[in-house]
Amino acid sequence: MKGFFVTGTDTGVGKTIISCGIAAVLKKHKFDVGVFKPFLSGISRTHPESDTALLKRASQTSLTYEDITPFEYKEPLAPYAASKLEGKTAGIEELINHWKAIKDHHDCFIVEGAGGIAVPLGKDVLVSDAIKALDLPVVIVARPDLGTINHTFLTVQYAKSTGLHVIGIIINGISSRPGLDEQTNPEMIETLCGVPILGVTPRLADATTENIEKMAEDHIDISFMINQIQMGAKR
């Protein structure tokens, strides 16, 4: 399967915004792109502002909300913690079964995780296990300000230690007047992690589908990502 798994250094770093932007621009470039956000907590998948709904609009997929997000939990907690409260935990087999049911609906997929790369999704199942099961290269989304070097380096090192292929990092949410931390972090992260920075994206005041698409087109190296997809198609 061609595509990318978008994970983050933490929750709230903008994985959904970045996933939507990539999906929308790929769609604009005539790619047959689908989206998959298997675990969602704290909001209904059908809510118009849910990650699921945003991804569906950006990609224009015909997949249903349930196809995109099969595991939905009420409490805004890590999926495993939220699922235990409801008595409906899901394991890697359930995840793989849902993936198999949808993966042939599109030529490539943007898959979004939950929180950071080591967040528990189910019993003995972390986000990193989901990435490995879906066999997709990883894009890491990081915040731009003080502390992000440590978080990003640890995320990259953990990903590498588990055998995952990180193709790049996107630093999301840089302010309109960046301080010294935001100015110097991208170069430091790229040097320290040995992974390319694929984009430094601005903080969006109004995250409409149109603004998200323009942000991705203007600030993310979509050509590199397209090349990665095409290389995958040849293997």
C-alpha positions as CSV (number, residue, x, y, z in Angstrom):
1,M,0.0,0.0,0.0
2,K,1.2,3.5,-0.9
3,G,0.9,6.4,1.5
4,F,2.0,7.8,4.8
5,F,1.3,7.3,8.5
6,V,1.2,10.7,10.3
7,T,2.1,10.6,13.9
8,G,3.2,13.3,16.3
9,T,5.6,14.2,19.1
10,D,2.5,14.8,21.4
11,T,-1.2,15.4,21.3
12,G,-2.3,18.7,19.9
13,V,0.6,19.3,17.6
14,G,-1.6,19.4,14.5
15,K,-1.5,15.9,13.0
16,T,-5.0,16.3,11.6
17,I,-4.3,19.7,10.0
18,I,-1.2,18.3,8.3
19,S,-2.9,15.0,7.3
20,C,-5.8,17.0,5.8
21,G,-3.4,19.3,4.0
22,I,-1.4,16.5,2.5
23,A,-4.6,14.6,1.5
24,A,-6.1,17.7,-0.1
25,V,-3.0,18.6,-2.2
26,L,-2.6,15.0,-3.3
27,K,-6.2,15.0,-4.4
28,K,-5.6,18.2,-6.3
29,H,-2.7,16.5,-8.1
30,K,-5.2,13.8,-9.2
31,F,-4.1,11.1,-6.7
32,D,-6.8,8.7,-5.6
33,V,-6.3,9.3,-1.9
34,G,-8.1,7.8,1.1
35,V,-7.9,8.6,4.8
36,F,-7.9,6.4,7.9
37,K,-8.0,7.6,11.5
38,P,-8.7,4.3,13.3
39,F,-8.9,5.6,16.8
40,L,-10.8,8.7,18.0
41,S,-11.5,9.8,21.6
42,G,-13.6,12.6,23.1
43,I,-15.8,13.5,20.2
44,S,-18.2,11.7,17.8
45,R,-16.7,10.8,14.4
46,T,-19.8,12.3,12.7
47,H,-19.3,15.7,14.5
48,P,-18.5,18.3,11.7
49,E,-15.4,19.4,13.6
50,S,-14.1,15.9,14.4
51,D,-10.8,14.7,13.0
52,T,-12.7,12.1,11.0
53,A,-15.0,14.7,9.4
54,L,-12.1,17.0,8.6
55,L,-10.2,14.2,6.9
56,K,-13.2,13.1,5.0
57,R,-13.8,16.6,3.6
58,A,-10.2,17.2,2.7
59,S,-9.8,13.9,0.9
60,Q,-13.3,13.8,-0.7
61,T,-13.3,10.1,0.0
62,S,-16.5,8.1,-0.4
63,L,-15.5,6.1,2.7
64,T,-18.0,6.4,5.5
65,Y,-17.2,7.9,8.9
66,E,-17.3,4.4,10.3
67,D,-14.9,3.2,7.6
68,I,-12.4,6.0,8.4
69,T,-12.7,5.7,12.2
70,P,-13.9,2.2,13.3
71,F,-13.0,2.8,17.0
72,E,-14.7,5.7,18.7
73,Y,-14.7,6.5,22.4
74,K,-16.5,9.1,24.5
75,E,-13.8,10.3,26.9
76,P,-10.9,12.5,25.8
77,L,-8.2,10.0,26.9
78,A,-5.7,7.8,25.3
79,P,-7.7,5.3,23.3
80,Y,-6.9,2.3,25.5
81,A,-7.8,4.2,28.7
82,A,-11.0,5.4,27.1
83,S,-11.9,2.0,25.7
84,K,-11.5,0.3,29.1
85,L,-14.0,2.7,30.6
86,E,-16.6,1.6,28.0
87,G,-15.6,-2.1,28.0
88,K,-14.9,-2.3,24.3
89,T,-11.1,-2.5,23.8
90,A,-9.7,-3.2,20.4
91,G,-6.5,-5.1,19.5
92,I,-4.2,-5.3,16.6
93,E,-6.3,-8.0,14.9
94,E,-9.4,-5.7,14.8
95,L,-7.3,-2.9,13.4
96,I,-5.9,-5.0,10.7
97,N,-9.3,-6.4,9.8
98,H,-10.8,-2.9,9.3
99,W,-7.7,-1.9,7.3
100,K,-8.1,-4.8,5.0
101,A,-11.7,-3.9,4.4
102,I,-10.9,-0.4,3.2
103,K,-7.4,-0.4,1.8
104,D,-8.3,-1.3,-1.7
105,H,-10.8,1.5,-2.0
106,H,-8.0,4.0,-2.9
107,D,-4.6,3.8,-4.5
108,C,-2.9,5.6,-1.5
109,F,-3.8,6.5,2.0
110,I,-3.0,9.1,4.6
111,V,-3.3,7.4,8.0
112,E,-3.4,9.5,11.2
113,G,-2.5,8.1,14.6
114,A,-3.7,9.2,18.1
115,G,-1.5,11.4,20.2
116,G,2.2,10.5,20.0
117,I,3.9,7.5,18.6
118,A,3.9,5.5,21.9
119,V,0.3,6.2,22.9
120,P,-1.6,2.9,23.9
121,L,-4.4,2.1,21.5
122,G,-5.3,-1.3,23.1
123,K,-3.9,-4.0,25.3
124,D,-0.2,-4.4,24.3
125,V,-0.8,-2.2,21.3
126,L,0.9,1.2,20.8
127,V,0.7,3.6,17.9
128,S,4.0,2.3,16.7
129,D,2.6,-1.2,16.5
130,A,-0.2,0.1,14.3
131,I,2.3,1.7,12.0
132,K,4.2,-1.5,11.7
133,A,1.0,-3.5,11.0
134,L,0.0,-1.1,8.3
135,D,3.5,-1.1,6.9
136,L,3.6,2.6,6.0
137,P,6.5,5.2,6.1
138,V,6.2,7.7,8.9
139,V,5.8,11.5,8.8
140,I,6.3,13.1,12.3
141,V,4.5,16.3,13.2
142,A,6.2,18.5,15.8
143,R,5.4,21.8,17.5
144,P,7.7,24.7,16.7
145,D,8.6,26.2,20.1
146,L,10.9,25.6,23.1
147,G,11.2,21.9,24.1
148,T,10.4,20.6,20.6
149,I,14.0,19.5,19.9
150,N,13.9,17.0,22.8
151,H,10.4,15.7,22.0
152,T,11.2,15.3,18.3
153,F,14.6,13.7,18.8
154,L,13.1,11.1,21.2
155,T,10.2,10.4,18.8
156,V,12.6,9.8,15.9
157,Q,14.9,7.7,17.9
158,Y,12.1,5.6,19.2
159,A,10.7,5.1,15.7
160,K,14.1,4.0,14.4
161,S,14.6,1.7,17.3
162,T,11.4,-0.2,16.4
163,G,12.3,-0.5,12.8
164,L,10.0,2.2,11.4
165,H,11.0,4.3,8.4
166,V,10.7,8.0,9.1
167,I,10.7,9.9,5.8
168,G,10.5,13.4,7.3
169,I,9.4,15.9,10.0
170,I,6.9,18.7,9.6
171,I,7.1,21.5,12.2
172,N,3.6,22.9,12.5
173,G,2.1,26.1,13.9
174,I,4.9,28.5,13.7
175,S,3.8,32.0,14.8
176,S,3.7,35.0,12.5
177,R,6.5,36.6,14.4
178,P,8.7,33.7,15.4
179,G,11.1,34.0,18.3
180,L,14.7,32.7,18.3
181,D,13.5,29.2,19.4
182,E,11.2,28.9,16.4
183,Q,13.8,30.3,14.0
184,T,16.6,28.0,15.1
185,N,14.7,24.7,15.9
186,P,14.2,23.4,12.3
187,E,17.9,23.3,11.5
188,M,18.8,21.9,14.9
189,I,16.1,19.2,14.6
190,E,17.2,18.2,11.1
191,T,20.8,18.0,12.1
192,L,20.3,16.1,15.3
193,C,17.7,13.7,14.0
194,G,19.2,13.0,10.6
195,V,15.7,13.2,9.1
196,P,14.7,15.9,6.6
197,I,12.3,18.7,7.5
198,L,9.5,18.5,5.0
199,G,7.9,21.7,6.0
200,V,7.5,24.5,8.5
201,T,3.8,25.4,8.5
202,P,2.2,28.5,9.9
203,R,-0.4,28.6,12.7
204,L,-3.8,29.0,11.0
205,A,-6.3,31.4,12.5
206,D,-9.1,29.9,10.3
207,A,-8.6,26.2,9.6
208,T,-11.0,25.9,6.6
209,T,-10.4,23.2,4.1
210,E,-9.3,25.8,1.5
211,N,-6.8,27.4,4.0
212,I,-5.4,24.0,5.0
213,E,-4.9,23.0,1.4
214,K,-3.1,26.3,0.6
215,M,-1.0,26.0,3.7
216,A,0.2,22.5,2.7
217,E,0.8,23.5,-0.9
218,D,2.8,26.6,0.1
219,H,4.8,25.2,3.0
220,I,5.1,21.4,2.7
221,D,7.4,19.6,0.2
222,I,4.6,17.9,-1.5
223,S,6.9,17.1,-4.5
224,F,9.1,15.0,-2.3
225,M,6.0,13.1,-0.9
226,I,4.7,12.5,-4.4
227,N,8.0,11.1,-5.4
228,Q,8.0,8.8,-2.3
229,I,4.5,7.5,-3.4
230,Q,5.7,6.9,-7.0
231,M,8.8,5.1,-5.8
232,G,6.6,2.9,-3.6
233,A,4.5,2.1,-6.7
234,K,7.5,0.8,-8.5
235,R,8.7,-1.5,-5.7
